[in-house]
Amino acid sequence: MIDALSKRLPVRSGGGPWQGSGGGSWAVSWAVSWGVALSLSAVLLLAGCTGDDSGDAPPDETPLPSSKLDVDQPWVRPAAPGGNSALYMTILNGTSTPDTLLDVTAPVIDSIQIHQTVDSAGTMRMQPLGETLPLPPKTRVTLEPGAKHVMLMNLSQPLTDGESIVLDLDFAQKGLLRVRAPIRVEAPPSGRES
């Protein structure tokens, strides 16, 4: 039985499994293999370091626009006439100069206030920050539920879920920027919507 098995299995002669069939040193073979592997790793690492880092945005965020100010994913909450709503969005200031959001207007809005949601002794409440919003250069300012947002005050008409509203955003440097904001109960999924 042992003779039958030995005929099927290859047997190396000359010093063991680390020695190649030509009798060369296993150390040379190992060094060449590792040298090739390390060279390929270095090439792949360097290739990964040459990407564009403009905006330094995570993969699920819109990168900062080059030398301009833009708005990403504006949306507002539904509200009844006479009530208040909130405007959420991300303002992308890709310029090298600061800017300021001065006003948000639409025919149905009486006035606006910039608010910050804060935790006060375990109770969440809104704290007014004023009527303008500073936008430092090369930054992304996110207005979202539970944080900074623009309050749309004393609405003359209802804002109905599933519809949209056209808003004029007035910036100190950029001037007017018109956006269409969907009216929705919850934040939109990731991705650009405007």
Secondary structure, 3 states (H helix, E strand, C coil): CHHHHHHHCCCCCCCCCCCCCCCCCHHHHHHHHHHHHHHHHHHHHHHHCCCCCHHHCCCCCCCCCCCCEEEEEEEECCECCCCCEEEEEEEEECCCCCEEEEEEECCCCCEEEEEEEEEECCEEEEEEEECCEEECCCEEEEECCCCEEEEEECCCCCECCCCEEEEEEEECCCEEEEEEEEECCCCCCCCCCC
